Amino acid sequence: MSLLEISRFRLAFDGYEGRVQVLNGIDLSLAAGEAVGIVGETGCGKSVLARSILRLNPTPPARVLEGSIRFADADVLGMDEASLHALRGAAIGMVFQDPATYLNPVFTIGSQIADVLRAHGLRGRAAIRVRSIELLDAVRLPEAAALLARYPHELSGGMRQRVLIAQALAGTPKLLIADEPTTALDVTIQGQILTLIADLVRDFNLTLLLISHDLGVIGAICRRIVVMYAGNIVEDAPAGSLFADPRHPYTRGLLAAVPDLEHPDRMPIGIPGSIPSLRTPPGGCRFHPRCALATERCRSEVPVLLGDTHRTACHAVNP
């Protein structure tokens, strides 16, 4: 049985100029213990999908049009507020991409971790302090006890991100969702955070859903990669298979745009064009205006995600 099962999920946002459908029939499952990465250009719907799992998209304007999200066989979309509160943080932890945004500048690190621990039922000042230090130690922050009295602005970006990860672990979750956790960090610190996440997934026996626009980041720690484009999943495959045999033209384009450190003379090649407006998306395959393999069928018929362990939504691959 899958730990997380998303089926035929469609989500839209209502605005002054009408409804915009941002997720267009998502089918995705995660087994317990899997490390799955979702990759795609900015605007493909990755973060919206991640937030949908915890129902964090504000409603309105967000509106579920169709489909289901089940976690440990519980219906997430049908949960009341009390059940959602028990799910958020306790069963599913989430790490966001900009720690400066999610840490309150006027409260100490200790008080912010304590708030999370109290929300998950821990009581007693001494017990909360001990658990807070344990969490900061787990994310390898030095002098954890002294750090509790410091404010976010006194920490580096990498340290703040580690605090967010510690908060995400406070409820001993089964699933960790990391949404662009290294975007705001320099390259050296990115590597440290990725190594930390990989180690925590192993040590805490977590299931991981890692969101990024960077295939290098995804490939570093994920065994399976899901490629999204304009609100659709276009490829879903084991990491080794996807890197060795990318099948969707969009996936090939993403890989061609990554610098090849082993062959520095090979210049990266960008994908022509840009992601279409989801207010007025093209018919058929949404990638067809940028695809060199597009045919008339691509312009009129939406491709279906087909395959066994390596699934692709492309008429050229699945004629």
C-alpha positions in Angstrom: 0.0 0.0 0.0 1.3 3.5 -0.9 1.9 6.0 2.0 0.8 8.8 -0.3 -1.6 8.4 -3.2 -2.7 11.3 -5.4 -5.2 10.4 -8.1 -6.6 12.5 -11.0 -6.0 15.6 -9.0 -7.1 18.9 -10.6 -6.7 22.2 -8.8 -7.7 25.7 -10.0 -7.4 29.3 -8.7 -10.4 31.7 -9.1 -9.4 35.2 -9.9 -10.9 38.5 -11.1 -10.3 37.4 -14.7 -11.7 33.9 -14.3 -10.5 30.5 -13.3 -7.0 29.3 -13.9 -6.4 25.5 -13.7 -2.9 25.0 -12.4 -2.8 21.2 -11.8 -4.3 19.1 -14.6 -5.0 15.5 -13.5 -2.0 14.5 -11.3 -1.5 10.8 -10.6 1.4 10.2 -8.2 2.1 7.7 -5.4 4.9 7.3 -2.9 5.7 4.1 -1.1 7.0 4.2 2.5 10.7 4.8 2.5 10.9 6.2 -1.0 12.9 9.3 -1.9 11.1 11.0 -4.8 12.0 14.2 -6.5 9.8 16.5 -8.5 11.6 18.7 -11.1 10.5 21.3 -13.6 10.9 24.9 -14.6 9.4 27.6 -12.3 5.7 27.8 -12.9 5.1 24.1 -13.6 3.0 23.6 -10.4 5.5 21.8 -8.2 5.0 23.9 -5.1 1.3 24.1 -5.6 1.2 20.3 -5.6 3.3 20.1 -2.5 1.1 22.5 -0.6 -2.0 20.6 -1.8 -0.9 17.5 0.1 -1.3 19.5 3.3 -4.2 21.7 2.0 -2.1 24.8 2.5 -3.3 26.6 -0.6 -5.9 29.2 0.6 -9.5 28.4 -0.2 -10.7 30.5 -1.8 -9.1 31.3 -4.3 -7.9 27.6 -4.6 -10.5 25.1 -5.6 -10.2 21.4 -6.0 -12.0 20.4 -9.2 -11.5 16.6 -9.2 -9.5 13.8 -7.7 -8.3 12.6 -4.3 -5.3 12.8 -2.0 -4.9 9.9 0.5 -2.2 9.7 3.2 -1.8 6.4 5.0 -5.2 5.5 3.5 -6.9 8.6 5.1 -8.8 11.0 2.8 -6.9 14.3 3.1 -9.4 16.4 1.1 -12.2 15.2 3.4 -10.5 15.9 6.7 -11.9 18.4 9.2 -9.7 21.0 10.8 -8.8 18.9 13.8 -7.7 16.0 11.6 -5.7 18.4 9.4 -4.0 19.8 12.5 -3.0 16.2 13.5 -1.7 15.6 10.0 0.4 18.8 9.6 3.7 18.5 11.2 2.9 15.3 13.1 2.5 12.9 10.2 3.8 15.1 7.4 6.6 17.7 7.9 7.4 20.4 5.4 10.5 22.5 4.8 10.0 25.7 2.7 12.5 27.4 0.4 13.1 30.7 2.2 13.9 30.3 5.9 13.9 34.0 6.5 10.2 34.1 5.5 9.2 31.3 7.8 11.1 32.4 11.0 9.6 35.3 13.0 12.4 37.9 13.4 11.1 39.1 16.8 11.2 35.7 18.6 14.1 33.6 19.6 14.9 30.3 17.9 14.0 28.5 21.2 10.6 30.0 21.5 9.7 29.2 17.9 10.8 25.6 18.2 8.9 25.4 21.5 5.7 26.6 19.8 5.9 23.7 17.4 6.6 21.2 20.2 3.6 22.5 22.2 1.4 22.2 19.1 2.3 18.5 19.0 1.5 18.0 22.6 4.8 18.3 24.5 4.4 20.0 27.9 6.8 21.2 30.5 9.6 23.8 30.1 12.4 21.4 30.9 11.1 18.7 28.5 10.6 21.2 25.7 14.2 22.6 26.2 15.7 19.1 26.1 13.7 18.1 23.0 14.6 21.5 21.3 18.3 20.8 21.9 17.9 17.2 20.6 16.4 18.6 17.3 19.1 21.2 16.8 21.7 18.5 17.4 20.0 16.2 14.9 20.4 18.9 12.2 24.1 19.4 13.2 23.9 22.9 14.6 26.8 23.6 16.9 26.2 24.8 20.5 22.5 24.0 20.3 21.8 25.1 23.9 23.2 28.6 23.3 21.4 28.8 19.9 18.0 28.7 21.6 18.5 32.2 22.9 19.5 33.7 19.5 17.3 35.4 16.9 17.0 34.5 13.2 18.9 37.5 12.1 21.9 36.3 14.1 22.1 33.1 12.0 23.4 32.5 8.5 21.1 31.3 5.8 22.3 27.7 6.1 21.7 27.8 9.9 18.2 29.2 9.5 17.4 26.4 7.0 18.6 23.8 9.5 16.3 25.3 12.1 13.4 24.9 9.7 14.3 21.3 9.1 14.5 20.8 12.9 11.0 22.2 13.2 9.7 19.9 10.5 11.1 16.9 12.4 9.5 18.0 15.7 6.4 15.9 15.2 8.3 12.8 14.2 6.7 12.7 10.7 6.5 9.8 8.3 6.7 12.0 5.2 9.1 15.0 4.8 8.2 17.4 2.0 11.2 19.7 1.1 10.1 22.5 -1.3 13.2 24.0 -2.9 15.2 23.8 0.4 18.5 25.0 -1.1 17.4 27.8 -3.5 18.3 30.7 -1.2 21.7 29.2 -0.3 25.2 29.3 -1.9 26.5 26.2 -3.6 28.7 25.0 -0.7 25.9 25.3 1.8 23.5 23.6 -0.7 25.6 20.5 -0.7 25.7 20.5 3.1 21.9 20.8 3.4 21.3 18.0 0.8 23.7 15.7 2.6 21.8 16.5 5.9 18.4 15.8 4.3 19.7 12.5 2.9 21.1 11.4 6.3 17.9 12.4 8.1 15.8 10.4 5.7 18.0 7.4 6.4 18.3 7.9 10.2 14.7 8.8 10.9 13.3 6.3 8.3 11.4 9.0 6.4 9.7 9.1 3.1 10.9 12.1 1.1 9.3 14.3 -1.5 11.9 16.8 -2.7 10.8 19.7 -5.0 13.3 21.5 -7.2 13.9 23.0 -10.6 17.5 21.6 -10.5 18.0 18.1 -11.8 21.4 18.0 -10.1 19.9 18.6 -6.7 17.2 16.0 -7.4 19.6 13.4 -8.7 21.9 13.7 -5.7 19.5 12.1 -3.2 16.3 10.8 -5.0 15.9 7.3 -6.4 12.9 8.3 -8.5 12.2 11.5 -10.4 8.9 13.0 -11.5 9.1 15.7 -14.3 6.3 18.3 -14.3 5.4 20.7 -17.1 2.6 23.3 -17.1 0.5 21.5 -14.4 1.1 18.0 -15.8 3.4 15.1 -15.0 5.2 14.3 -18.3 7.7 11.7 -17.1 8.0 9.5 -14.0 11.0 7.1 -13.7 13.8 5.7 -11.5 16.6 8.2 -11.4 19.1 5.9 -13.2 16.6 5.2 -16.0 15.7 8.8 -16.4 19.3 10.1 -16.7 20.3 7.2 -19.0 17.2 7.2 -21.2 15.2 10.4 -20.9 12.1 9.9 -23.1 10.0 13.0 -23.0 11.4 15.9 -25.2 11.0 18.2 -22.2 13.1 16.0 -19.9 15.8 15.8 -22.7 15.7 19.6 -22.9 16.2 20.0 -19.1 19.2 17.6 -19.2 20.7 19.4 -22.2 20.5 22.7 -20.2 22.6 21.4 -17.4 26.4 22.2 -17.7 28.5 19.0 -18.2 31.4 19.3 -15.8 33.2 16.3 -17.4 33.0 18.0 -20.8 33.4 21.8 -20.2 33.6 22.4 -23.9 30.0 21.4 -24.4 27.8 24.4 -23.9 24.4 24.0 -22.2 21.5 24.3 -24.6 18.4 26.0 -23.4 14.8 25.0 -24.3 13.4 27.5 -26.8 10.3 29.4 -25.7 8.8 29.6 -22.3 6.1 27.9 -20.2 2.7 28.8 -21.5 0.2 30.9 -19.6 -2.1 28.6 -17.6 -4.9 31.1 -18.1 -4.9 30.2 -21.8 -2.8 27.0 -22.2 -2.3 25.4 -25.6 -4.5 22.5 -26.6 -3.3 18.9 -26.8 0.2 18.4 -25.3 1.0 21.7 -23.5 4.7 21.3 -24.5 4.0 21.1 -28.2 4.8 24.8 -29.0 8.3 24.3 -27.8 8.8 20.7 -29.1 10.7 19.9 -32.3 8.8 16.5 -32.5 5.3 18.0 -32.4 2.7 16.7 -34.8 -0.9 17.6 -35.5 -1.9 14.9 -33.0 0.2 16.7 -30.3 -1.7 19.9 -31.0 -5.1 18.4 -30.5 -4.9 15.3 -28.3 -3.7 15.3 -24.7 -1.1 12.5 -24.1 -1.7 10.0 -21.4 1.0 9.0 -18.9 1.9 5.4 -19.9 4.4 2.8 -18.9 5.3 0.5 -16.1 8.2 1.7 -14.0 9.2 4.4 -16.5 6.0 6.3 -17.4 5.9 9.0 -20.1 3.2 11.2 -21.5 4.2 11.8 -25.1 2.7 10.8 -28.4 6.2 10.3 -29.9 7.1 7.8 -27.2 3.6 6.1 -27.0 2.4 6.2 -30.6 
